Amino acid sequence: YDVASNSVLCARDEALETNIFGIKNFEARIHGMLHDMLFDCFDIKYSVVRPVEVKKDEAKILLIAIGKKHRAKLEDRMEIYTFITEDLDGEQIQRKVLVGEGEIIEIQDENFSLLKVKQGNKEILKHLNENKKLFCLVKNIFN
């Protein structure tokens, strides 16, 4: 909320399914909403710098721009995304597309860590070879 302009800068609405016991999957749904809000409202994402280890046609280890100053932790799980621009009646709209997942295996310094790719190895390398920008979001931020 911007006090000066008296306007809402970012909001997230989601219908929660209920049953006689209350809200279904409450904790998972709240974690998902908060995770999405961090990206949508605060633009908290970390760039994939480059592959560090490649075997055959798969990215195995990536250098990512998150380190001690970002409070990165060993075993933090990361989702790896790219942006796709869609043309909708002449309007260019960006959306994020999940490319893969990984886990931090080494925090190198204040700004960088190594990420072991767990899913999407081929897709990640393909995007990087095409000079497409990839970025990470912390998946287990609320654990």
Legacy VTK file of the C-alpha trace (Angstrom):
# vtk DataFile Version 3.0
C-alpha trace
ASCII
DATASET POLYDATA
POINTS 143 float
0.000 0.000 0.000
1.340 3.439 -0.991
0.303 5.967 1.648
1.209 8.999 -0.474
-1.014 8.000 -3.388
-3.552 6.115 -1.260
-3.344 3.101 -3.593
-2.758 -0.628 -3.335
0.488 -1.562 -5.100
0.078 -5.318 -4.952
-2.581 -7.714 -3.717
-3.287 -11.411 -3.960
-6.723 -13.002 -3.833
-7.326 -16.711 -3.803
-10.411 -18.764 -3.056
-9.733 -21.342 -0.365
-11.571 -24.659 -0.530
-13.342 -25.656 2.649
-14.958 -28.747 4.081
-16.567 -29.523 7.453
-13.132 -29.564 9.094
-12.087 -26.149 7.814
-9.878 -25.004 4.959
-8.381 -27.810 2.860
-4.568 -27.873 2.719
-4.460 -24.587 4.631
-0.723 -24.495 5.353
0.293 -25.474 1.808
-2.111 -22.923 0.290
-0.847 -20.097 2.520
2.790 -20.991 1.753
1.974 -20.963 -1.960
0.254 -17.577 -1.738
3.133 -16.033 0.242
5.675 -17.498 -2.188
3.816 -15.957 -5.145
3.469 -12.613 -3.354
7.224 -12.427 -2.766
7.749 -12.656 -6.504
4.740 -10.611 -7.655
4.873 -7.839 -5.056
8.502 -7.595 -4.027
10.314 -8.973 -7.103
12.552 -11.221 -4.974
14.349 -13.437 -7.460
17.941 -14.479 -8.018
19.674 -14.758 -11.407
21.240 -17.887 -12.807
24.730 -16.698 -13.759
26.006 -19.689 -15.756
26.393 -23.460 -15.734
29.418 -24.662 -13.772
29.134 -28.361 -14.566
27.590 -29.856 -17.699
27.471 -33.561 -18.597
26.300 -34.580 -22.066
23.409 -32.218 -22.782
22.396 -31.584 -19.153
23.180 -28.794 -16.692
24.271 -30.427 -13.428
25.560 -27.487 -11.338
24.672 -23.794 -11.749
26.236 -20.645 -10.341
23.408 -18.481 -8.957
23.415 -14.940 -7.588
22.357 -15.611 -4.010
24.772 -15.785 -1.093
25.356 -15.073 2.580
24.009 -11.521 2.400
20.706 -12.922 1.078
20.629 -15.450 3.951
20.996 -18.410 1.603
21.317 -21.749 3.363
22.707 -25.100 2.323
19.922 -27.340 1.040
17.639 -24.388 0.194
15.378 -25.639 -2.581
15.057 -23.334 -5.577
12.606 -23.193 -8.460
14.164 -22.096 -11.760
12.071 -19.931 -14.087
12.262 -18.018 -17.328
10.056 -15.265 -18.702
7.937 -15.822 -21.799
6.419 -12.799 -23.524
2.957 -13.373 -24.955
1.313 -11.067 -27.494
-2.279 -10.601 -26.435
-4.127 -8.410 -28.944
-1.058 -6.236 -29.456
-0.219 -6.022 -25.742
3.040 -7.683 -24.649
2.452 -9.593 -21.404
5.186 -11.463 -19.525
4.593 -14.641 -17.608
6.978 -16.822 -15.666
7.413 -20.443 -16.704
8.903 -23.111 -14.441
11.943 -24.696 -16.115
13.391 -26.803 -13.299
14.342 -27.175 -9.653
17.516 -27.510 -7.650
19.160 -27.383 -4.245
21.961 -25.171 -2.941
25.025 -27.338 -2.300
27.626 -24.637 -1.601
27.474 -21.026 -0.500
30.585 -19.484 -2.027
30.520 -15.937 -0.649
28.249 -12.973 0.057
26.719 -13.012 -3.434
27.026 -16.446 -5.032
26.141 -20.092 -4.458
26.246 -23.370 -6.338
22.959 -25.072 -7.145
22.659 -28.773 -7.969
19.930 -29.199 -10.582
17.382 -31.851 -9.563
14.806 -31.412 -12.364
14.842 -29.828 -15.808
18.549 -30.375 -16.545
18.171 -30.479 -20.345
15.655 -27.627 -20.498
17.844 -25.381 -18.335
20.924 -25.963 -20.493
18.879 -25.373 -23.655
17.668 -21.991 -22.343
21.167 -20.972 -21.232
22.683 -21.975 -24.591
20.035 -19.787 -26.277
21.095 -16.895 -23.977
17.702 -16.831 -22.289
17.590 -15.314 -18.818
16.826 -17.726 -15.975
16.140 -16.840 -12.377
15.483 -18.674 -9.108
12.934 -18.370 -6.349
13.459 -19.961 -2.938
10.933 -22.792 -2.706
11.265 -23.585 1.002
11.327 -19.977 2.236
8.739 -20.624 4.955
10.092 -23.937 6.266
LINES 1 144
143 0 1 2 3 4 5 6 7 8 9 10 11 12 13 14 15 16 17 18 19 20 21 22 23 24 25 26 27 28 29 30 31 32 33 34 35 36 37 38 39 40 41 42 43 44 45 46 47 48 49 50 51 52 53 54 55 56 57 58 59 60 61 62 63 64 65 66 67 68 69 70 71 72 73 74 75 76 77 78 79 80 81 82 83 84 85 86 87 88 89 90 91 92 93 94 95 96 97 98 99 100 101 102 103 104 105 106 107 108 109 110 111 112 113 114 115 116 117 118 119 120 121 122 123 124 125 126 127 128 129 130 131 132 133 134 135 136 137 138 139 140 141 142
